[in-house]
């Protein structure tokens, strides 16, 4: 699922629980797993598809600051895609909370961070092969939708997620 959807869904939680962050904070984290249950559009991450090739180059001279993935063009393109999605969602979230509510902006932003934390942990797991994150990865996989790759790449699922974001913002602003 695009990160913006996870971030913007937190607006609904803030509204439903009237900014009571004792509820919003844990539910923001749990909402990530809830939203991932549904069939959704996924990024086409070339760097993940080409992991085997990257492993073969692990000890090549093409290493930047000791991190081989930073010199990988596919990884950098993927980082741009994911980063754009993250900052787009984050920007909309901060704008809406700041201009359309009097809720605590710091706690709101922290709630939004918790909503994307599972995907951040997943990225750390795959990028750095951090074994201690295997438990989280297994947990995340339990909730992740079982759509086939062809279905996940459909534009209609991307448009649906954008439409959901619009609905989430309207719920926050109007209700």
MIDOSE-1310 file (N, C-alpha, C; in nm, 2 decimals, decimal comma, always signed):
residues 175
xxxx	+0,09/-0,12/+0,00/+0,00/+0,00/+0,00/+0,09/+0,12/+0,00; +0,04/+0,23/-0,06/+0,12/+0,35/-0,06/+0,13/+0,41/+0,08; +0,24/+0,46/+0,11/+0,26/+0,52/+0,25/+0,16/+0,63/+0,28; +0,13/+0,71/+0,17/+0,04/+0,82/+0,20/-0,09/+0,77/+0,25
xxxx	-0,14/+0,66/+0,21/-0,27/+0,61/+0,26/-0,26/+0,57/+0,41; -0,15/+0,51/+0,45/-0,13/+0,48/+0,59/-0,12/+0,61/+0,67; -0,05/+0,71/+0,62/-0,04/+0,83/+0,69/-0,17/+0,91/+0,71; -0,24/+0,92/+0,59/-0,36/+1,00/+0,59/-0,48/+0,93/+0,67
xxxx	-0,48/+0,80/+0,68/-0,58/+0,73/+0,75/-0,57/+0,77/+0,90; -0,46/+0,81/+0,95/-0,45/+0,86/+1,09/-0,53/+0,98/+1,11; -0,56/+1,06/+1,01/-0,66/+1,17/+1,02/-0,79/+1,12/+1,07; -0,84/+1,01/+1,02/-0,97/+0,95/+1,06/-0,96/+0,91/+1,21
xxxx	-0,85/+0,85/+1,25/-0,83/+0,81/+1,39/-0,83/+0,93/+1,48; -0,76/+1,03/+1,44/-0,76/+1,15/+1,53/-0,90/+1,21/+1,54; -0,98/+1,21/+1,43/-1,11/+1,27/+1,44/-1,20/+1,18/+1,52; -1,20/+1,05/+1,49/-1,29/+0,96/+1,56/-1,27/+0,96/+1,71
xxxx	-1,14/+0,97/+1,75/-1,11/+0,96/+1,90/-1,09/+1,10/+1,95; -1,13/+1,20/+1,88/-1,13/+1,35/+1,92/-0,99/+1,39/+1,97; -0,88/+1,34/+1,91/-0,75/+1,38/+1,95/-0,70/+1,31/+2,07; -0,77/+1,21/+2,12/-0,72/+1,14/+2,24/-0,61/+1,04/+2,20
xxxx	-0,49/+1,09/+2,22/-0,37/+1,01/+2,17/-0,34/+0,89/+2,25; -0,41/+0,87/+2,36/-0,40/+0,74/+2,43/-0,46/+0,63/+2,34; -0,56/+0,66/+2,26/-0,62/+0,57/+2,17/-0,55/+0,58/+2,03; -0,52/+0,70/+1,99/-0,47/+0,73/+1,85/-0,34/+0,66/+1,83
xxxx	-0,25/+0,68/+1,92/-0,11/+0,63/+1,90/-0,10/+0,48/+1,88; -0,16/+0,40/+1,97/-0,15/+0,25/+1,94/-0,23/+0,21/+1,81; -0,35/+0,28/+1,79/-0,43/+0,24/+1,68/-0,37/+0,29/+1,55; -0,28/+0,39/+1,55/-0,21/+0,43/+1,43/-0,12/+0,32/+1,38
xxxx	-0,05/+0,26/+1,48/+0,04/+0,15/+1,45/-0,04/+0,03/+1,40; -0,15/-0,01/+1,47/-0,23/-0,12/+1,43/-0,30/-0,10/+1,30; -0,33/+0,02/+1,27/-0,40/+0,05/+1,14/-0,32/+0,01/+1,02; -0,19/+0,01/+1,04/-0,10/-0,03/+0,92/-0,14/-0,17/+0,88
xxxx	-0,14/-0,26/+0,98/-0,17/-0,40/+0,96/-0,31/-0,42/+0,90; -0,40/-0,34/+0,96/-0,54/-0,35/+0,92/-0,56/-0,31/+0,77; -0,50/-0,21/+0,73/-0,51/-0,16/+0,59/-0,43/-0,26/+0,49; -0,33/-0,32/+0,54/-0,25/-0,41/+0,45/-0,33/-0,54/+0,43
xxxx	-0,43/-0,57/+0,50/-0,51/-0,69/+0,48/-0,58/-0,68/+0,34; -0,62/-0,57/+0,30/-0,70/-0,55/+0,18/-0,61/-0,55/+0,06; -0,66/-0,61/-0,05/-0,58/-0,61/-0,18/-0,55/-0,46/-0,21; -0,43/-0,44/-0,24/-0,39/-0,30/-0,27/-0,28/-0,29/-0,37
xxxx	-0,26/-0,17/-0,43/-0,15/-0,15/-0,52/-0,02/-0,15/-0,45; +0,08/-0,21/-0,51/+0,22/-0,21/-0,45/+0,32/-0,15/-0,55; +0,42/-0,10/-0,50/+0,53/-0,04/-0,58/+0,59/-0,16/-0,66; +0,64/-0,12/-0,78/+0,73/-0,21/-0,85/+0,87/-0,17/-0,82
xxxx	+0,93/-0,24/-0,72/+1,06/-0,21/-0,67/+1,16/-0,30/-0,74; +1,23/-0,24/-0,83/+1,33/-0,31/-0,91/+1,45/-0,36/-0,82; +1,48/-0,28/-0,72/+1,60/-0,31/-0,64/+1,57/-0,44/-0,56; +1,44/-0,47/-0,53/+1,41/-0,59/-0,46/+1,41/-0,71/-0,56
xxxx	+1,37/-0,69/-0,68/+1,37/-0,79/-0,78/+1,52/-0,83/-0,82; +1,61/-0,74/-0,81/+1,75/-0,76/-0,85/+1,84/-0,78/-0,73; +1,78/-0,83/-0,62/+1,86/-0,86/-0,50/+1,98/-0,96/-0,53; +1,95/-1,06/-0,60/+2,05/-1,16/-0,63/+2,17/-1,10/-0,70
xxxx	+2,14/-1,01/-0,80/+2,25/-0,95/-0,87/+2,33/-0,86/-0,78; +2,26/-0,79/-0,69/+2,33/-0,70/-0,60/+2,42/-0,78/-0,50; +2,37/-0,90/-0,46/+2,45/-0,99/-0,38/+2,58/-1,03/-0,45; +2,58/-1,06/-0,58/+2,70/-1,10/-0,65/+2,80/-0,98/-0,66
xxxx	+2,75/-0,86/-0,66/+2,84/-0,74/-0,67/+2,89/-0,69/-0,53; +2,85/-0,76/-0,42/+2,87/-0,71/-0,29/+3,01/-0,67/-0,26; +3,11/-0,73/-0,32/+3,25/-0,70/-0,29/+3,31/-0,63/-0,41; +3,23/-0,57/-0,49/+3,29/-0,50/-0,61/+3,34/-0,36/-0,56
xxxx	+3,40/-0,29/-0,66/+3,46/-0,16/-0,63/+3,35/-0,06/-0,63; +3,23/-0,09/-0,66/+3,12/+0,00/-0,68/+3,04/+0,02/-0,55; +3,12/+0,05/-0,44/+3,05/+0,06/-0,31/+3,07/+0,21/-0,26; +2,97/+0,27/-0,22/+2,97/+0,41/-0,18/+2,96/+0,42/-0,02
xxxx	+3,05/+0,47/+0,04/+3,05/+0,49/+0,19/+3,03/+0,35/+0,26; +3,07/+0,24/+0,20/+3,05/+0,11/+0,27/+2,92/+0,05/+0,25; +2,83/+0,13/+0,18/+2,69/+0,08/+0,16/+2,67/+0,05/+0,01; +2,67/-0,07/-0,03/+2,66/-0,11/-0,17/+2,53/-0,06/-0,23
xxxx	+2,43/-0,06/-0,15/+2,30/-0,03/-0,21/+2,29/+0,12/-0,25; +2,37/+0,21/-0,19/+2,37/+0,35/-0,23/+2,42/+0,37/-0,37; +2,50/+0,28/-0,42/+2,55/+0,29/-0,56/+2,47/+0,22/-0,66; +2,36/+0,15/-0,62/+2,27/+0,08/-0,70/+2,16/+0,17/-0,76
xxxx	+2,16/+0,18/-0,89/+2,07/+0,28/-0,95/+1,92/+0,24/-0,93; +1,90/+0,11/-0,93/+1,76/+0,06/-0,90/+1,72/+0,10/-0,76; +1,81/+0,08/-0,67/+1,77/+0,12/-0,53/+1,75/+0,27/-0,52; +1,83/+0,35/-0,58/+1,81/+0,49/-0,58/+1,67/+0,54/-0,64
xxxx	+1,64/+0,47/-0,75/+1,51/+0,50/-0,81/+1,39/+0,46/-0,72; +1,41/+0,34/-0,66/+1,30/+0,30/-0,56/+1,30/+0,39/-0,44; +1,41/+0,43/-0,40/+1,41/+0,53/-0,28/+1,34/+0,66/-0,32; +1,36/+0,70/-0,44/+1,29/+0,82/-0,49/+1,14/+0,80/-0,49
xxxx	+1,09/+0,69/-0,54/+0,95/+0,66/-0,55/+0,89/+0,65/-0,41; +0,95/+0,58/-0,32/+0,90/+0,56/-0,19/+0,91/+0,69/-0,11; +1,02/+0,76/-0,13/+1,04/+0,89/-0,06/+0,94/+0,99/-0,10; +0,91/+1,00/-0,23/+0,81/+1,09/-0,29/+0,67/+1,06/-0,23
xxxx	+0,63/+0,94/-0,22/+0,51/+0,89/-0,16/+0,50/+0,94/-0,02; +0,61/+0,91/+0,06/+0,61/+0,94/+0,20/+0,60/+1,09/+0,22; +0,67/+1,17/+0,15/+0,67/+1,31/+0,18/+0,54/+1,38/+0,12; +0,48/+1,32/+0,02/+0,35/+1,37/-0,03/+0,25/+1,34/+0,08
xxxx	+0,24/+1,22/+0,13/+0,15/+1,19/+0,24/+0,17/+1,27/+0,36; +0,30/+1,29/+0,40/+0,34/+1,36/+0,52/+0,30/+1,51/+0,50; +0,32/+1,56/+0,39/+0,29/+1,70/+0,36/+0,14/+1,73/+0,37; +0,06/+1,65/+0,31/-0,08/+1,66/+0,32/-0,13/+1,65/+0,46
xxxx	-0,08/+1,55/+0,53/-0,12/+1,53/+0,67/-0,09/+1,65/+0,76; +0,03/+1,70/+0,75/+0,07/+1,82/+0,83/-0,01/+1,94/+0,79; -0,03/+1,96/+0,67/-0,12/+2,07/+0,62/-0,26/+2,06/+0,68; -0,32/+1,95/+0,66/-0,46/+1,93/+0,71/-0,47/+1,94/+0,86
xxxx	-0,38/+1,88/+0,93/-0,38/+1,89/+1,08/-0,36/+2,04/+1,12; -0,26/+2,10/+1,06/-0,23/+2,24/+1,10/-0,34/+2,34/+1,07; -0,40/+2,33/+0,95/-0,49/+2,43/+0,91/-0,64/+2,40/+0,94; -0,67/+2,27/+0,97/-0,81/+2,24/+0,99/-0,84/+2,18/+1,12
xxxx	-0,75/+2,19/+1,22/-0,78/+2,14/+1,35/-0,69/+2,21/+1,45; -0,72/+2,19/+1,58/-0,64/+2,24/+1,69/-0,58/+2,13/+1,77; -0,57/+2,01/+1,70/-0,51/+1,90/+1,77/-0,36/+1,92/+1,78; -0,30/+1,85/+1,87/-0,15/+1,86/+1,90/-0,08/+1,81/+1,77
xxxx	-0,01/+1,90/+1,71/+0,06/+1,87/+1,59/+0,17/+1,77/+1,61; +0,25/+1,78/+1,72/+0,36/+1,69/+1,75/+0,31/+1,55/+1,77; +0,20/+1,53/+1,85/+0,14/+1,40/+1,87/+0,08/+1,34/+1,74; +0,02/+1,43/+1,66/-0,04/+1,39/+1,53/+0,07/+1,34/+1,44
xxxx	+0,18/+1,41/+1,43/+0,29/+1,37/+1,34/+0,35/+1,24/+1,39; +0,36/+1,22/+1,52/+0,42/+1,10/+1,58/+0,32/+0,98/+1,55; +0,19/+1,01/+1,55/+0,09/+0,90/+1,52/+0,11/+0,86/+1,37; +0,13/+0,96/+1,29/+0,15/+0,93/+1,14/+0,28/+0,85/+1,12
xxxx	+0,38/+0,88/+1,20/+0,50/+0,80/+1,19/+0,48/+0,66/+1,23; +0,40/+0,63/+1,34/+0,37/+0,50/+1,38/+0,30/+0,42/+1,27; +0,22/+0,49/+1,19/+0,14/+0,42/+1,09/+0,23/+0,37/+0,98; +0,34/+0,43/+0,96/+0,43/+0,38/+0,85/+0,55/+0,30/+0,91
xxxx	+0,56/+0,29/+1,04/+0,67/+0,22/+1,10/+0,69/+0,08/+1,05; +0,58/+0,00/+1,04/+0,60/-0,14/+0,99/+0,67/-0,15/+0,86; +0,64/-0,05/+0,77/+0,71/-0,06/+0,64/+0,85/-0,01/+0,65; +0,88/+0,08/+0,74/+1,02/+0,12/+0,76/+1,10/+0,00/+0,82
xxxx	+1,04/-0,07/+0,91/+1,11/-0,19/+0,97/+1,13/-0,30/+0,86; +1,03/-0,31/+0,77/+1,05/-0,40/+0,66/+1,16/-0,36/+0,57; +1,17/-0,23/+0,54/+1,28/-0,18/+0,45/+1,42/-0,21/+0,52; +1,42/-0,18/+0,65/+1,55/-0,21/+0,72/+1,59/-0,36/+0,71
xxxx	+1,48/-0,44/+0,73/+1,51/-0,58/+0,73/+1,56/-0,63/+0,59; +1,50/-0,58/+0,48/+1,55/-0,62/+0,35/+1,68/-0,56/+0,31; +1,70/-0,43/+0,35/+1,82/-0,36/+0,30/+1,94/-0,40/+0,38; +1,93/-0,41/+0,51/+2,05/-0,44/+0,59/+2,05/-0,58/+0,65
xxxx	+1,95/-0,66/+0,61/+1,95/-0,80/+0,65/+1,96/-0,81/+0,81; +1,89/-0,73/+0,88/+1,89/-0,73/+1,02/+1,81/-0,85/+1,08; +1,87/-0,95/+1,12/+1,81/-1,07/+1,17/+1,70/-1,05/+1,28; +1,73/-0,96/+1,37/+1,63/-0,94/+1,48/+1,50/-0,88/+1,43
xxxx	+1,49/-0,83/+1,30/+1,37/-0,78/+1,25/+1,29/-0,89/+1,18; +1,34/-1,02/+1,18/+1,27/-1,13/+1,11/+1,14/-1,15/+1,18; +1,13/-1,14/+1,31/+1,01/-1,16/+1,39/+0,90/-1,06/+1,34; +0,94/-0,94/+1,33/+0,84/-0,84/+1,27/+0,80/-0,87/+1,13
xxxx	+0,90/-0,91/+1,05/+0,87/-0,94/+0,91/+0,77/-1,05/+0,90; +0,78/-1,15/+0,98/+0,69/-1,27/+0,98/+0,55/-1,22/+1,02; +0,55/-1,13/+1,13/+0,42/-1,08/+1,17/+0,35/-1,00/+1,06; +0,43/-0,91/+1,00/+0,38/-0,82/+0,89/+0,32/-0,91/+0,78
xxxx	+0,39/-1,02/+0,75/+0,35/-1,10/+0,64/+0,21/-1,17/+0,66; +0,18/-1,19/+0,79/+0,06/-1,26/+0,83/-0,06/-1,17/+0,78; -0,05/-1,04/+0,79/-0,15/-0,95/+0,76/-0,16/-0,90/+0,62; -0,04/-0,91/+0,55/-0,03/-0,86/+0,42/-0,12/-0,93/+0,32
xxxx	-0,19/-0,86/+0,23/-0,29/-0,92/+0,14/-0,22/-1,02/+0,05; -0,30/-1,11/+0,01/-0,24/-1,22/-0,08/-0,27/-1,20/-0,22; -0,29/-1,08/-0,27/-0,31/-1,05/-0,41/-0,19/-1,10/-0,49; -0,22/-1,15/-0,61/-0,11/-1,18/-0,70/-0,05/-1,05/-0,75
xxxx	+0,08/-1,07/-0,80/+0,15/-0,95/-0,84/+0,08/-0,87/-0,96; +0,02/-0,94/-1,05/-0,05/-0,88/-1,16/-0,16/-0,79/-1,11; -0,23/-0,84/-1,01/-0,34/-0,76/-0,95/-0,29/-0,64/-0,88; -0,18/-0,66/-0,81/-0,12/-0,55/-0,73/-0,07/-0,43/-0,82
xxxx	-0,04/-0,46/-0,94/+0,01/-0,36/-1,03/-0,10/-0,28/-1,11; -0,22/-0,32/-1,08/-0,33/-0,26/-1,16/-0,35/-0,11/-1,12; -0,37/-0,03/-1,22/-0,38/+0,12/-1,19/-0,51/+0,14/-1,11; -0,61/+0,06/-1,13/-0,74/+0,08/-1,06/-0,72/+0,07/-0,90
xxxx	-0,63/-0,01/-0,86/-0,60/-0,02/-0,71/-0,53/+0,11/-0,66; -0,44/+0,16/-0,75/-0,37/+0,29/-0,71/-0,48/+0,40/-0,70; -0,56/+0,41/-0,80/-0,67/+0,51/-0,81/-0,76/+0,50/-0,68; -0,79/+0,37/-0,65/-0,87/+0,35/-0,53/-0,81/+0,40/-0,40
xxxx	-0,68/+0,38/-0,39/-0,61/+0,43/-0,27/-0,60/+0,59/-0,27; -0,59/+0,65/-0,38/-0,60/+0,79/-0,39/-0,74/+0,84/-0,35; -0,84/+0,77/-0,40/-0,98/+0,81/-0,36/-1,00/+0,79/-0,21; -0,94/+0,68/-0,15/-0,95/+0,67/-0,01/-0,89/+0,78/+0,07
xxxx	-0,78/+0,83/+0,02/-0,71/+0,94/+0,08/-0,80/+1,06/+0,08; -0,86/+1,09/-0,03/-0,95/+1,20/-0,04/-1,07/+1,19/+0,06; -1,13/+1,07/+0,07/-1,23/+1,04/+0,16/-1,18/+1,06/+0,31; -1,07/+1,01/+0,34/-1,01/+1,03/+0,47/-1,00/+1,18/+0,51
xxxx	-0,95/+1,26/+0,41/-0,93/+1,40/+0,44/-1,07/+1,47/+0,46; -1,17/+1,43/+0,37/-1,30/+1,49/+0,39/-1,36/+1,46/+0,52; -1,34/+1,33/+0,57/-1,39/+1,29/+0,70/-1,33/+1,38/+0,81; -1,20/+1,40/+0,80/-1,13/+1,48/+0,90/-1,18/+1,63/+0,90
xxx	-1,19/+1,68/+0,78/-1,22/+1,83/+0,77/-1,37/+1,85/+0,79; -1,46/+1,77/+0,74/-1,60/+1,80/+0,75/-1,68/+1,75/+0,86; -1,63/+1,64/+0,92/-1,71/+1,58/+1,03/-1,67/+1,63/+1,17
